[in-house]
Amino acid sequence: MIPSARTAFNEGFTDGKYQEFLRALDSVHPGAIDFRVAETPVFVPRPFREQMEDVCAYIIDLIKEPGFRERTAAAIPPGQWTPGEQAHPHFISFDFGVCVGESGMPEPRLIELQAFPTLFAFQVLLPETYRAQFPIPPGYDYLLGGFTREGYIRLLKDVIVGPLPPQEVILLEVKPHEQKTRIDFYLTEDYLGIRPVCITELVPEGKQLFYYRDGLKTRVRRIYNRIIVDDLLAQRDSLGPVIDLTGDWEVEWVSHPNWFYRVSKFLLPMLRHPMVPPAFFVQDLKQPPADLSSFVLKPLFSFAGQGVILDVTTRDLEDLPDPENWILQRKETYADIIRTPDGPAKCELRLMYFWKDGEAYPVPANNLARLSKGKMIGTRYNKDKTWVGGSACFFQP
């Protein structure tokens, strides 16, 4: 996206350097990176970053409006409403596809958004390792909001751990040591001192929750929630007895599970912005759009692109058992924007915002990027390809 930075990086790249880069990443927690890491970061021009931040500000203002929670009450599926919801989410992630606008210049298009954690810890190690192994232009940084590495980790701790002892805060997942993102869990423990804990390890007593830490029964006062409900339901039969997450437990949530639903694809049909593709709830359509092939069909609550139908037909709409849980979103053509030795790659960029308790507004803090040469972003669309996978942005100063 910045030709001079791309040319310099590509000219200095060798497979030997890339293998050394992968070894350096793996050495921190050997064997814990269970996904492909791309050969290159993404160099993002300042105007492009400002365009993304403008979209984020528009959506944050919408979330802050009085009555937002009433407007999004229907987002929470039956049986999933959880007590103890805070006034705002602690995290919001915004996913942008890199497209080409009418001017012929790269422009962002909001594809999805989520009030849910992502790779907050890994996205410190990854860009720092890129910087150590490859030439990154002077002044370019992966952090947003003026944060240093130390300031970012301090913010992460303030949001997740707060004033509590780290042993009373847990990262909650389903079988965390089997998750593809487990490297992020281990780095979170390195940075914050909190342990990844499986839901099967929680011990309820009345309204309180406990777990065993180094053999000691320890009270859980705050949950850094990484559980995707779809994942939990899919594995429920193999887990044995587990607590009901929607119970009235005496814990604080970061972020609260209700916000996972409120700030999600459910919001897309409400948004009116030139860089947000039009979207519609399927249940609200009196008839399909005449240009149905220009839309993609998405389930509201799936994760990592699961269930998405790219080539939509009228029959697909008619066969939906729950049209209230699906949206049609206008397709955007991702630009072949990243020049690589074996053909250009597309990319999707994620901006991460943190919202501390007591603060009026969230702050932009970090990012991630994903490179693809397939039909969609994701591992199954990029098998046996190079210069694809997880990455990070370095922003032009």
Buried (B, 14 or more C-beta within 10 A) or exposed (E): BBEEBBEBBBEEBEEEEBEBBBEBBBEBBEEBBEEBBBBBBBBBBEEBBEBBBEBBBBBBEBBEEEEBBEBBEEBBBEEBEBEEBBEBBBBBBBBBBBBBBEEEEBBBBBBBBBBBBBBBBBBBBBBBBBBEBBEBBEEBBBBBBEBEEEEBBEBBBBBBBBEBEBBBBBBBBBBBEEBEBBBBBBBBBBBBEBBBBBBEBBEBEEEEBBBEBEEEEBBBBBBBBBBBBBBBEEBEEEEEEBEEBBEEBEBBBBBBBBBBBBBBBBBBBBBEEEBBBEBBBBEEEEEBBEEBEEBBBBBBBBBBBEBBBEEBEEEBBEEBEEBEBBBBBBBBEBBBBBBBEEEBBBBBBBBBBBBBBEEEEBBBBBBBBBBBBBEBBBBEBBEEBBBBBBBBBBBBE
